[in-house]
Amino acid sequence: MNYTVYLVSKDETMSRIVALYVQKEGWNLKLLPNMDRAKLCVHESPSLWIFDLERIDLMKFEVIHMIKLHNPKTPVILVSSNVDSSDRLMTLELGVDDILEKPFSPKELIIKSLRLMDRSYTPLFQPERYEVLRLQDYVINEGTRRVKGSIDPVHLTSKEFDLLTLFARNSGQALSREQILNNIWGMSEYCNDRVVDDLVRRLRKKMDQLRIETIYGFGYRACV
């Protein structure tokens, strides 16, 4: 597929290296020097955004929020230096799909980019992939990514919807935190358990009739 990648970076050396690898894949690349320029390009809907930040700064996440509002399935990769576990947790909660810490392998960036884009842009018209699922009192439409309770619809973020779908497909089964990390984020080595616990907490808060059991020291189970 002919993907388009937008790279936001002030680092000319990194930009040249990334451009070389991206072009080898046959993808289109647009270089943006700062967040202000990035904001102006959100409506252009590239296949992937890559942000090169010297440090984690919440003020700079406004544009990521704009991207996710414009199209929740658009993947975002963050590249930064000295990313600690709390930074990872915070950025994943704010909508970043994957994180690489400098120095990084350009080939790893390409592999992660391809994985995210393939997962996000699998052709939609595959009826066998989409079902209307039921979990307790909730109806989950995979095709429209909408959830309805006994009375009102439930508005979920992309990750919250993915987690609910995972529970619905595995109702009554114990899911470890590692299994949830791998299914929702496609990784486990870059996160700790806190990101799973926080996502479950948010889902419980929005869906107060949802019965999810905590299996201490292991993970979670959706009641049948």
C-alpha positions in Angstrom: 0.0 0.0 0.0 1.2 3.5 -0.8 1.4 5.0 2.7 2.1 8.6 3.5 4.3 9.4 6.6 4.6 12.9 8.2 7.7 13.4 10.3 7.8 16.3 12.8 11.5 17.0 13.7 14.0 19.8 14.0 16.9 17.3 13.7 18.1 17.4 10.1 20.3 14.4 10.4 17.5 12.2 11.8 15.2 13.5 9.1 17.6 12.6 6.3 18.1 9.1 7.7 14.3 8.5 8.2 13.7 9.8 4.7 16.1 7.4 3.2 14.5 4.4 4.9 10.9 5.6 4.3 11.6 6.1 0.6 13.2 2.6 0.3 9.8 1.3 1.4 8.1 3.3 -1.4 6.2 5.4 1.0 5.7 9.2 0.7 7.3 11.4 3.3 6.5 15.0 4.4 8.9 16.8 6.7 7.5 19.3 9.2 9.9 21.5 11.3 7.6 22.1 14.3 4.3 21.6 16.0 2.7 24.7 14.6 3.2 23.4 11.1 1.9 20.0 12.1 -1.3 21.5 13.4 -2.0 23.1 10.0 -1.6 19.6 8.3 -3.8 17.5 10.6 -6.7 17.7 8.0 -4.4 16.2 5.3 -4.8 12.8 7.0 -1.5 11.1 6.5 -1.2 7.3 7.1 1.2 7.8 10.1 2.7 10.6 12.2 6.2 10.5 13.7 7.1 13.1 16.3 10.7 13.7 17.3 10.7 15.4 20.7 13.8 16.2 22.8 11.8 15.8 25.9 8.2 14.9 26.9 6.2 18.0 27.1 2.4 18.0 27.7 2.0 21.3 25.9 3.1 19.6 22.7 0.5 16.9 22.9 -2.3 19.3 21.7 -1.5 18.3 18.1 -1.7 14.6 18.9 -5.1 15.2 20.5 -6.1 17.0 17.3 -4.9 14.1 15.2 -6.9 11.5 17.2 -10.0 13.7 17.1 -9.7 14.0 13.4 -9.3 10.3 12.9 -8.8 8.0 15.9 -7.2 5.2 13.9 -4.3 7.3 12.6 -1.2 5.9 14.3 1.3 8.1 16.1 4.9 7.2 16.9 6.9 9.2 19.4 10.7 9.4 19.3 12.4 11.0 22.3 15.4 10.8 24.6 15.5 9.6 28.2 11.9 8.3 28.3 11.2 6.8 31.7 8.3 4.5 32.6 6.1 7.3 33.8 6.6 9.1 30.5 5.7 5.9 28.6 2.5 5.5 30.6 1.5 9.2 30.2 2.1 9.3 26.4 0.3 6.0 25.8 -2.7 7.3 27.7 -2.7 10.5 25.6 -3.0 8.5 22.4 0.6 7.7 21.3 0.6 4.2 19.7 4.3 3.4 20.1 7.5 5.0 21.5 11.1 4.7 20.6 13.9 6.0 22.7 17.0 7.6 21.1 19.3 6.3 19.9 17.2 3.9 17.8 17.5 1.7 14.8 15.9 3.2 11.7 14.9 -0.4 10.7 13.1 -0.8 13.9 11.2 2.4 13.2 10.2 1.1 9.8 9.0 -2.2 11.2 6.9 -0.6 13.9 5.5 1.9 11.4 4.5 -0.9 9.0 2.9 -2.9 11.7 0.8 0.0 12.9 -0.2 1.1 9.5 -1.1 -2.4 8.4 -3.2 -2.9 11.5 -5.0 0.5 11.1 -5.6 0.3 7.3 -6.7 -3.3 6.7 -9.4 -3.1 4.1 -12.7 -2.3 5.8 -15.0 -4.3 3.6 -14.4 -7.8 5.1 -17.8 -8.8 6.6 -16.4 -11.9 8.2 -14.1 -9.8 10.3 -16.9 -7.6 11.8 -19.5 -8.8 14.1 -22.1 -7.5 16.5 -20.9 -8.7 19.9 -22.7 -8.8 23.2 -21.1 -8.5 26.6 -23.5 -8.6 29.5 -26.0 -5.6 28.9 -23.9 -4.1 26.2 -24.0 -4.4 22.4 -20.8 -3.8 20.5 -20.8 -3.2 16.8 -17.3 -3.8 15.4 -18.0 -2.4 12.0 -19.2 1.0 13.3 -17.1 0.8 16.5 -20.1 1.9 18.5 -21.3 0.6 21.9 -24.8 0.7 23.3 -25.9 0.0 26.8 -29.4 -1.0 27.9 -30.6 2.6 27.3 -27.9 5.0 26.0 -24.9 4.7 23.7 -21.4 4.6 25.4 -18.7 6.8 24.0 -15.3 5.1 24.1 -11.8 6.0 23.0 -10.1 3.7 20.4 -8.1 1.8 23.0 -11.2 1.5 25.3 -13.2 0.1 22.5 -10.4 -2.4 21.6 -10.2 -3.5 25.3 -14.0 -4.0 25.5 -14.0 -6.0 22.3 -11.2 -8.2 23.7 -13.2 -8.9 26.8 -16.3 -9.6 24.7 -14.5 -12.1 22.6 -13.0 -13.8 25.6 -15.9 -13.6 28.1 -15.3 -15.8 31.1 -11.7 -16.3 30.3 -8.8 -15.0 32.4 -6.6 -12.5 30.5 -3.2 -11.7 31.8 -1.9 -8.1 31.7 0.7 -9.2 29.1 -2.0 -10.7 26.9 -3.9 -7.4 27.1 -0.8 -5.4 26.3 0.0 -7.5 23.3 -3.5 -7.3 21.9 -4.3 -3.6 22.5 -0.8 -2.1 22.0 0.9 -4.9 20.0 3.7 -4.8 22.5 4.6 -5.7 26.1 8.2 -4.8 26.5 7.7 -1.1 26.3 4.9 -0.8 28.9 4.3 -1.8 32.5 1.1 -3.1 34.1 -0.1 0.3 35.1 -1.2 1.2 31.5 -3.5 -1.9 31.5 -4.8 -1.1 35.0 -5.6 2.5 34.0 -7.4 1.4 30.8 -9.5 -1.0 32.7 -10.3 1.7 35.3 -11.4 4.1 32.6 -13.6 1.4 31.0 -15.3 0.6 34.4 -15.9 4.3 35.0 -17.7 4.8 31.7 -19.6 1.5 31.8 -20.8 1.2 35.4 -22.9 -1.9 34.6 -19.9 -3.8 33.2 -18.7 -6.6 35.4 -14.9 -7.1 35.1 -13.2 -9.2 37.8 -9.7 -8.4 38.9 -7.4 -11.4 39.2 -4.8 -10.2 41.6 -1.2 -10.8 40.4 -2.4 -11.9 37.0 -5.0 -9.8 35.1 -8.7 -9.5 34.5 -11.8 -11.6 33.5 -15.1 -10.4 32.0 -18.0 -12.0 33.8 -20.3 -14.1 31.5 
